[in-house]
Amino acid sequence: RLHQRLQLCVFQQDVQQVLDWIENHGEAFLSKHTGVGKSLHRARALQKRHDDFEDVAQNTYTNADKLL
């Protein structure tokens, strides 16, 4: 029973970390990185940024999924 309580506390801390990141960084990141390339070079650079963001988002999702 004590072990379950400890697991719950750790879970709650992990969830709070994820929510804090989303609140403090997620929205700012998204609002900063929403653009349309006006040239092929710029469009490719934006695509690369998006791909990098997808990697980070997937890692975040995987970590959140582990919490559940």
C-alpha positions, 0 to 999 in steps of 0.5 A: 500500500505504501508502495502504491502511494509512492507510485502515485506521488511520482506519477503526479509529479511526472504529470505536472512536469509535462503540463508545466512544459506544455504551458511554459514552452509548448504554446510559445514554441507553436506560436513562434514556429508557424510560418509559410516559406516564401522561397524553396529554401525557406520552406525546406528550413521550416520543414526541417524545423517541423520534423525536429519538432515532431521528434520532440513531440513524439518523445514527449508523447512516449514519455507521457504514455509511459506515465499512463 
